[in-house]
């Protein structure tokens, strides 16, 4: 996964992707807050390369709102 100039290695299990070390989650979220796009690249077990780009516009506002709503 690439966010701006930051690169993160993920591993997959079933239908999800995860970081090896939980402390990396904070670094990813901080990069997502300041980045404009997130690019995910991977390869299937059959060797098919896949690449997707996602917009991060509005993510900071959404995270702030979720934190406020869930702080109850």
C-alpha positions, 0 to 999 in steps of 0.5 A, a space after each residue: 500500500 502506498 499513501 503519498 510517499 509512504 509505503 506499507 507492507 500488508 499481508 492477506 487472509 481470507 478477504 482482508 489485508 492486515 499489517 504485521 505489527 499493530 503499531 503500524 496501524 497508527 502510522 497508516 491512519 496518520 498517512 491516510 489523514 494527510 494523503 490524497 490517494 491510497 494505492 493498493 497493489 497485490 498479486 493473486 495466488 495465480 500471479 495476476 497483478 492488481 492495482 487500485 487507487 482510492 481517494 482519501 478526500 474527506 477521510 479526516 472529517 469522517 474519522 473525527 466524526 466517528 471518534 466524536 459519535 463513538 466517544 459516548 
